[in-house]
Amino acid sequence: MAELAFPLAAKLIERLSSIASEEICLAWGVQADLQKLGRTMSTIRDVLLDAEEKQARNSGLRSWLRQLKDVFLDAEDLLDEFECEALRRQVVRRSGTTRKVRRFFSHSNPVAFRLRVGHEIKDIRERLHQLKNDKKFADLRPDHHHHQISDNLRENRNATDCLVPSSKVIGRETEKNKVVDLLMVQGDDHQGGDNGNVSVIPIVGLGGLGKSTLANLVYNDDRVVGSFELRMWQKVSVDFDIISLAKEILGSALGTNISEGLSPHQLQEQLRDALKDKKFLLVLDDVWNEDRNKWCQLRDMLTEGAKVGTKVLVTTRNSSVASIMGTVENINLDVLSFEDCFSLFVKCAFKEGQERQHPSLYEMGKDIVRKCRGVPLAVKTLGSQLYSKTDERQWKLIRDSEIWELEREGDGHILPALKLSYTQLPSHLKQCLACCSILPKNYIEFDSIELINDWMAHGILESRDHGNMELEDVGELYFKELWDRSFFQNVKDYAFFYKFDMHDLIHDLVQSVAQGESLIVDSAWTKGVSENVRHLSFLEIGQNVSTTLQKLNKVRSIQVVSCKLIDESFLSTCILRFNYLRVLRLFNSPCELLPTSIGSLKHLRSLNLTGNEIITQVPNSICKLQSLQTLNFYGCVNLEELPRDMSKLISLRYLQFTTKQSSFPENGFGCLKSLRVLSIWDCSNLTCLPCDTIYLASLRTLMISNCKQLDLVTENYQVIPLRLQNLGIGGVPRMVALPEWFQGAANTLQGLVIADCENLEALPGWLTSFTSLRKLFLKSCPKLLSLPEEMHRLTALTLVWIEDCPDLERRCQRDTGQDWPKISHVPNVYFE
């Protein structure tokens, strides 16, 4: 991430100027030191653009930039100390300087703090002076030209402008028809020893050639949809864990999550029952497994009792995988022809029909496409990068870049093209993409909210450049820009957030960008570890983990994914070693307790315990974390209660939880004035929300799901103005009508989702005063008979989705239903 030294330096200089003028710096006598540090950084910053431009062919300069960036990151940690102390003082002032509050917070010793901070400032200045005195610095000159061109790419556009619809995918029609024909065949004469009712069709090709795109085209083809009783799509992890894969396939077949407690025998029985006597299509996407025994075990679990005509479609880069699994001849993907590649490029790089208005750009595009060597992923990312840009300098930078001549790695021709697409990003998107290095490779799908919360935790999001937009909105804007440029794929809209995945070659690119700073540890990991590692992701906790941790002290984020061996000792070691930890994510962990020492992580901004079904209590010490922005207890089904001093989490913006509580005390999370998102899931005992919930002045998204005892209508609630933009209610059977207090969001609500509310009888007439409403989703509300009158007043409404509401669906049928005139003005109306 050496390219990120310039934006980091610029941000640090601005923060130094701001912090140096604050009261705390004057009181502790460090103002002059901070001002000197700012001047030194400014001198170095002026040549960084030149350094970043020249580093591609200069390994010594790359090393110099990495060292410089490491110093900058240490300086950023130091400046965070001042902000943490300012937040702590806010809570003390707000709570009063009682003895109880003093005990709750460990007071910083001003003298000790000044001495320590003064020493750290001096150390950072000395390290910067050493780098400034290096000969490499003397050879650099200020150069802002290329940076300005790169940042011109900031211009935002609709995230679907350059996405090529599946109906217009170019150059794969022959292969598509061949696969569809194979899927239509009832039997297979080439079964060998496999189940005679099931055939396996392999699609084989290098990374980036469009194997998954082809499989998706086939999967959604009308002929295919109509020929199978059940269709399932499964992304396959590299380790090909049979039990995990079988659970995911079962979950896909049943349309629900599968309990972790199933034994292998129970799993096999349930999978057999779910698939028996069905003609199904299963896509296994991106398979690497070369162990035939593993495949045979999974195949036997899937195909027992399957109907004739059942098919398995496999995508893989490896022909040996295809030979192990396939029962018919491979569908081998070759590179696209130049003509097809150029057609794809034109669709991505130019607004429709405008390519001939720019003949010089059109001709340069041909040169760029030739260098992509027939790989559609490379063509698409570079074309997306240039979309609607008419400055010839930007096109020449890509066409003539030295990166094309660098040694090619991995899949030969693709990494240089993808690296080039990264280098042309504006700095804010480079930082966002680099942050994705901690995402596990070959993971099924990711959540945009979690990613945006990570960006926020690492200080990447800035609202100042976007008209003081909320940070969450800035994050969504950046997410869409990266999606727009094809760095994210298979993006699905879930009304209030998106789910997506990353092509594994994009993941390789991100890893190469983050080399030395990000480390993913799994069972195959044997490499050494750099002391400057900032981000750790554990897919498996091995015996050598403690040794690895002892070498590190600069880690900012830790992610643990479904590791069975994690325990309190591991967490205690992390807390002790990593004073600057910003993100701690423990997915599906079996950890029974969080150490009380977690309250010492004053820099922590995101704590995520999603899926921990064992933990019963969370220490109240987490309420000392005044920097905490994200707190997630989703799926913690045995959590007895939330910490009692939640109101002290003054920076908290996102709160999601599952708890066994039946009610919440006042002056709890209802006092969180910074809260933007509140998500309450699977709280089976919950009977009511605290009355102060409606006073959450900053709340923008409220989601309530699967709370069977919850009564949202009480006399204590009042109608007061709210800033709520998104409201989702699902699995609340006691709700017979929308609560009156939601009227407070009449001027702001944009998205409304109501699902699985079996007793909801009607939508209120006052809903038609919600003139900002854009999306309305209604699902599984069988007693809902009609829509309110005067729905035509909702002129901002662009999407209505009605599913499993039989009477309402009949009344809303296009042109013929009684309620159709109420929504005929809506551009997009969908039923199941």
C-alpha positions, 0 to 999 in steps of 0.5 A: 500500500505504498501508493497510499502514503500521500493521502495518509500524509495529507490527512495527518498534517490536517489532523496535526494542525487541528489537534495542536490547537486543542486545549488538551495539547496546551495543558500538556505542553506538546503543542510545539512538538506537534507543530514541528512534526507537522512541518516535517511531514509537509516537507516530505509530502511534497515529493510523495506524488513523484515517489509513487509515480516512480516506484513501479520500476524502483524496488529501493523506492518502494521500500523507502515508501513502505518505511515512510508509510509505517512511520505515518501509521505510527503517527496516526496511532499517536494522534488517536491518543488525543482523540480518545482522551477527549472522548473520555473527558466528554463522558466524565463531564456529562456524567458528573465527576462523581466518585463512581464515574472516576472509578469507572474510568482510569484517569490518565496521569497528565505528567506521565501522558505528557512524557510518553507522548513527548517521547513518541513524537520525538521518535517519529520525528527522528525516523522521518528525518532519517528518511528525509536524509536518504538519497532517494528523497533527494532525487524526488521532485514535487509533481502534482499532475498525475495525482490530479488526473487520478483524482478526477476519476472521483466523479460518481455515476449511477452504479449500474451505468456500465454494468453489462446485463446478462442478456448482453454478455459478449462472446459466450453464446456458443458455450452457453447454448452448449451447456443449456443443451447438456442440461436439457438432456434427461440422461447421460450415456457417459456416467461411468460409475456415478449415479446414473440419474445425475450428470456433472458438467465442468466449465474449465478456464483460466481466472478472469475468463468468465466461468462464473458469468457463463454459469450464471447466464445458464442458471437464469436462462428461461429454459433452465429455470422451467426444467428444474424443480429446485436450483441451488448455487454454491460458492466452494471454499478451497478446503472443500470441507464436506460437512460445511458444504453440505450444510450450505447446500441444505440451507439453500435447498430449504431456504433457511440457515442450518443449525450448527448442532447437526451431526453428520448423520442427521445432516445426511438424512436431512439433505437426502430428504430435501433432495429426494425425488427432485430434479435439481440443478446445483452449481458448484462455483470455483472448485479446487478440490483434487481429492476424488474421495472427498468428491465421491462422499459429497456426490453420494450425499447429494444424489441418493434418490435424485430424479433422472435429469438432475445436473451438477454444473462445476466451474474450475480453473483446474482440468484435473478437478474436471476429470475427477468430477465430470461425467461429460466432456469439459466446456473449455473457455478460451480467451475472447477474440479481440472483436468481442473484447473490444465490444465489451470495452466499448460498452464499459468505457463509453455511454451508449452510442457516444464512442464514435464522437471520440475517435482518438479515444476509440483508437486508444481503446483498441491498444488497451484491449490488445494489452488485456490479451482476451481476458474479459475481467481485465477488459471490464475493469479498465473499461469501467475505470475510463467510463465517460472520461474524455480527457486523453491524458487519462487514457494515455496514462493507462495505455502507456503505463510501465505496469504492462511491462512488469513481470507477469504473475499468477495467471500470466496476463491478468495481474498487470491489467488489474494492478493498473486498474488499481493504480488509476483509482482515486486515493479514497477508493485505493484506501477502501479497496486495500481495506478489503485485504482482510476479507477471506478468499473464496468466501460465499458473500460479504455484507456491505454494512460490515465493510463500510463499518470497517472503513469507518473504523479505520478512518477512511470515510470523510464527510467533509468532501461530500456536503457533510453527508453522513459517514454511512452514506459516504461509505455506500457511495464509495462501495457503489464506486468500487462496484461500478468499476467491477472490483465487486461482483454478484451484488444483491440489493437487500433494501437497506444494504448489499451482499456481494463477493470478490473475484479471487483475482481481485482478491489476489490484487488486493493482497498484493497491494496490502503486502506486509500489512495484512496477513491471513492465517489458515491451516496452510500458512507457513510463512514468516510474519512481518513486525509491521503487520496491521491486519490479522485474519484467522481462518484457523487457530494453530499451535504456533499462533501465540508465537506469531502474536508475540512478534507483533504489537501494531495490529489494528484489526483481528478477524477470527472466522469460525475457529473452534480453538479460540479461547479467553487466553487467545483474546487476553493475549491480543488485548495485552499486545495490541493497544491500538486495536480498532477492529475485533471481529469474532465470527461464530466463535465458541468463546464463553467469556470476554476478558474484562481487560477488553475495556483497556482497548480505548482505540477499539471502534468495532466489536463484532461477536456475530454467531456466538451461541455460547456467550451468556454475559458481556463485561460492563467494561466494554462501556469504557470504549468511548471510540466504539462505533460498531457493536454487534451481538447478532446471533448471541442467543444465550446472551442474558442482557446488554451491558448496563452502562451502554449510555457511555458509548457516546460514539456508537453509530451501529448497534445490532444484538440478540438477547434473552432480555424481556425489556430494557432499562431507561437511560440505556441504549435509548440515550445513544445520541450518535446511533444511526443504525439499530438492529434487533434480531431473534429476541424471543422474550422481548415484549417492548422497546424502551420508551426513550427509543423514539428520542434517538435523534440521529437514528436512520435505520431501524430493523426488528426481526423475529421478536415473537413477543414484541408489542410495538404499540403502547400508549407511552409512545408519542409522535415526534419528528424522527430522521428515520430513513429505513424501517424493517419489521419482520417476524413480529406476529403481535403487530396488527398495525404500524405503530402511530409513533412511526408517523414522526418519520413521514418526511424522511422515510425512504425504505419500508420492509414488512415481512412475516407479520402474520397478523398485520391487517392493514397499512395505515392511511397516514402512510400516504403522507410519506412523500419521500418513500422510494421502496416498499417491500411486503412479504408473508403478511397473509391478512393484508388485504389491500393498500391504502387509498391515495397511494398515488400521492407517493410520487417518489415511490420507484419500487413495490415488491409484494410476495406471499400476500395472496389477497393483496397480490390478486388486488394489485395485479397489473391492469386488472386488480382493484388496487392496481390504479393505486400503484400504476405510477410506480415504475417497478412492481414485482410479485414473487 
